[in-house]
Amino acid sequence: MPTEEELFAAVEELLEGEPQLPPPAERTRLREAAGITQARLAQALKSTTQTVKNWENGRSEPRPPRLQAYKRLLEGWAEKYPAETSAVPETFTGPTEPTTGAHSPAAPTPVKEPEPAARPSSQRPARKAAPAKMAVDPRFPHGPLAVLDGDGSAYGVDGIVLDCPTTTIPQLVDWTLQESGIGAPRLHRNGKDSDPLIVLTASAAVKLGLPEHLEGFEARRSLRLPEDHPVVKQITRAKWKLTQRGFGPWARIYRPAKAGQRQCVQLAILPWDALDSRAWPGATDLPPAELARVLGVYATRVITPRGSTAVNGLELMTALRPPTRAVKDDASGEWVSGYNPGSLGTEPVDPAPPEAPTEHPVAQGWKGGFLDEEAYQWVRDVALLSDQECLLPWAVGLDINTAFLAAAARLVVGLSGPEHVVRPVFDKKIPGSWYVDLSHIELDPRLPSPFTPTGKCPEGPAWYQTHTVAYAVELGYDVAPIEAYLRRETGAFLDPWHDRLKDAYVATMADLGVTRDLNEAEFLAAMEQHKQADPGMAAVLAAIKSTVKGGVGKLRERPQGRHYTDGDPWGALKRPTWRPDIRAAVISKARVNMHRKMTNVARATGQYPLAVLSDCVVYASAGPSPLDFLPRTPDGKPLPGSFRLGPTPGLAKVEGAQEMAWAVDLMEKGMNPARHIKGGDAVMDEGE
């Protein structure tokens, strides 16, 4: 309920009336007399050039708080340039529209728009100070996205607020493409520009005719509107199209490209759970202006969101390694679309039978076993705990920062289909799957086996990815593969993906006060409070980590739905990026990296892990800090090849600390301390 003060303030506002502006023609005269372009004025008022044009030709009127600011500006100009003497100086030859420059971007092409319905004025929340602007693409002066609220305010990046006078989804699409100036340039010269993203709050969704929730519709299970919904009919009548996934939490509305120009808008409907709270913690609770800042940072550093973080992770791979490029045809001399070296191309590639999930068509009838390259889930046998370890007071968990991302660095993967080879000579430079017997290799039982996700020793021949077999050779053992599926065309497909996500992770950690110049003690102190420093940037950090994990997972996306039958193809198989062999390579390398570090710690100090879960390892410790047990060189520096603390991918942070008795109790029950070391009911996310 509103307070008495709020009601009286609203009444006083009505009694005073709206500020009166001079006629449209006088507005134009005053601006031109001051020598200010429409684009410059739009920038000052955090609006668009087209909106200023509308004010000056009488097609629309500004609303608070721009109304008061615009009135004050015009009054100031009127004092300087009264009507009888304020003609534009003859020496002034400046253009009414800019031609270049990031601070005076060109306006989008204006089109006829419907007259906006009368709307009540609103008081917008105060915004945080906008960060310094980066170079702006003149085609997209207002950034990659906007968050639309119910009163027609579209909050963009850098504190911009645009007027969006639309009442239907087709009107919103037209406004976005033709007036908003929203979008983002391609990430690779052979790629495509990012489609503009409009995020709808609950009030905006209702205003545009959408249900606040999808409950009650027959298509509830598939999370999209039925085809007979009025909004879907509006889209069809306006000759726009929806993708096959329909109008769901992430709806893409488009028309076929003309003359190479894309016509596509991405919508994200917040009340339909477009932003998963696990990937974007707390984001949906942010006010529109703050949410625009958060999503804008992610879009600038990673990619304009176009679905779940898993979808974004996969889309980023293609955006940075486009499948095609323009090449000149030798016969005709014309430019045509050709293969882009280093990419996965445009056609999907079937996996080898052992690389496929059991549902895959190529796996039907296959009896030769399957590749099992997964993350660690291992607990040491309690009987192998020493008395000295049990007497230590603490169990401390170390977590590798974005372990899967670190494993993707300089990772050579297969770009072509598999070739079956019998009795091959092992070559660590060839990515593929090898059928080899590693069961004869005996390792310290206080360490997990590097060859299986369970940490148990293999019991006979099995399929392994190249990195796993190469590690057996690194440990000094002979290997004799029985057969293999190898890929001869190779490349570091994931390198640009790794580089962009690494830079995004490091920059966001720095925003949270965790920088690379901190010493170990300072790093640990900063990590204890980094999420409280800026909850918005903490959400961005979580989204970046989820983008890594989800992107790798999408490489082996499995079928969904109760009615699926093994052997039937599913939608994901149509993607060139459906590559379970690349996923296996990333996970294999991450697991081997973890085992190498644990081995180096054991050699240097005699300390062995209590448990491992993916990228989290738990050690017994004399104190609650990793500095109490991590190995050092004689000069006090971290031991090379072991776990090192720091804010970059591949380095470690504290996952949690608990009493040693707590850890032993879980181990005796067959439970994994690494899963719960953070405290409460927290569960580790693989690959974070």
TAJO-V617611 format. One record per backbone hydrogen bond with DSSP energy under -1.0 kcal/mol. NH is the residue of the N-H (numbers start at 1). CO is the residue of the C=O. Records with the same first field share a line. If there is no record, write none. Layout:
BEGIN
NH = CO  CO
END
This chain:
BEGIN
7 = 3
8 = 4
9 = 5
10 = 6
11 = 7
12 = 8
13 = 9
14 = 10
15 = 11
16 = 12
17 = 13
27 = 23
28 = 24
29 = 25
30 = 26
31 = 27
32 = 28
33 = 29
34 = 30
36 = 31
38 = 96
41 = 37
42 = 38
43 = 39
44 = 40
45 = 41
46 = 43
47 = 42
52 = 48
53 = 49
54 = 50
55 = 51
56 = 52
57 = 53
59 = 54
60 = 54
66 = 63
67 = 63
69 = 65
70 = 66
71 = 67
72 = 68
73 = 69
74 = 70
75 = 71
76 = 72
77 = 73
78 = 74
79 = 75
80 = 76
81 = 77
85 = 82
86 = 82
92 = 89
140 = 137
142 = 181
143 = 140
146 = 197
147 = 155
148 = 199
149 = 153
152 = 149
154 = 162
155 = 147
156 = 160
160 = 157
161 = 46
162 = 154
164 = 152
166 = 164
172 = 168
173 = 169
174 = 170
175 = 171
176 = 172
177 = 173
178 = 174
179 = 175
180 = 175
183 = 143
184 = 194
191 = 188
194 = 184
197 = 144
198 = 266
199 = 146
200 = 268
201 = 148
205 = 201
206 = 202
207 = 203
208 = 204
209 = 206
210 = 205
217 = 214
220 = 217
223 = 220
224 = 219
225 = 247
229 = 226
233 = 229
234 = 230
235 = 231
236 = 232
237 = 233
238 = 234
239 = 236
240 = 235
241 = 254
243 = 252
246 = 243
248 = 246
251 = 267
253 = 265
254 = 241
255 = 263
258 = 261
261 = 258
265 = 253
266 = 196
267 = 251
268 = 198
269 = 249
270 = 200
272 = 269
273 = 270
274 = 269
280 = 276
283 = 280
286 = 283
291 = 287
292 = 288
293 = 289
294 = 290
295 = 291
296 = 292
297 = 293
298 = 294
299 = 295
300 = 296
301 = 297
302 = 298
312 = 308
313 = 309
314 = 310
315 = 311
316 = 312
317 = 313
318 = 314
319 = 315
320 = 316
321 = 317
325 = 338
327 = 336
329 = 334
333 = 329
336 = 327
338 = 325
340 = 323
343 = 340
355 = 352
356 = 352
360 = 357
363 = 360
364 = 361
366 = 363
371 = 354
374 = 372
377 = 453
378 = 612
380 = 610
384 = 381
385 = 382
390 = 386
391 = 387
392 = 389
394 = 621
395 = 658
396 = 619
397 = 656
398 = 617
399 = 653
400 = 615
401 = 651
402 = 688
406 = 402
407 = 403
408 = 404
411 = 408
413 = 491
415 = 489
416 = 489
419 = 486
421 = 484
423 = 482
430 = 427
433 = 485
434 = 464
435 = 483
436 = 462
441 = 438
447 = 444
449 = 455
462 = 436
464 = 434
466 = 432
469 = 465
470 = 466
471 = 467
472 = 468
473 = 469
474 = 470
475 = 471
476 = 473
477 = 472
482 = 435
484 = 421
485 = 433
486 = 419
487 = 431
491 = 413
493 = 491
495 = 492
498 = 494
499 = 495
500 = 496
501 = 497
502 = 498
503 = 499
504 = 500
505 = 501
506 = 502
507 = 503
508 = 504
509 = 505
510 = 506
511 = 507
512 = 508
513 = 510
514 = 509
518 = 515
523 = 519
524 = 520
525 = 521
526 = 522
527 = 523
528 = 524
529 = 526
538 = 534
539 = 535
540 = 536
541 = 537
542 = 538
543 = 539
544 = 540
545 = 541
546 = 542
547 = 543
548 = 544
549 = 545
550 = 546
551 = 547
552 = 548
553 = 549
554 = 550
556 = 553
557 = 554
564 = 561
567 = 359
568 = 565
573 = 570
574 = 571
575 = 572
578 = 575
579 = 577
583 = 579
584 = 580
585 = 581
586 = 582
587 = 583
588 = 584
589 = 585
590 = 586
591 = 587
592 = 588
593 = 589
594 = 590
595 = 591
596 = 592
597 = 593
598 = 594
599 = 595
600 = 596
601 = 597
602 = 598
603 = 599
604 = 600
605 = 601
606 = 602
610 = 618
612 = 378
613 = 616
614 = 376
616 = 613
617 = 398
618 = 611
619 = 396
621 = 394
628 = 625
629 = 626
630 = 626
633 = 637
636 = 633
639 = 631
642 = 639
646 = 652
650 = 401
651 = 648
652 = 644
653 = 399
655 = 397
656 = 397
658 = 395
660 = 393
663 = 659
664 = 660
665 = 661
666 = 662
667 = 663
668 = 664
669 = 665
670 = 667
671 = 666
675 = 672
679 = 676
682 = 679
688 = 685
END
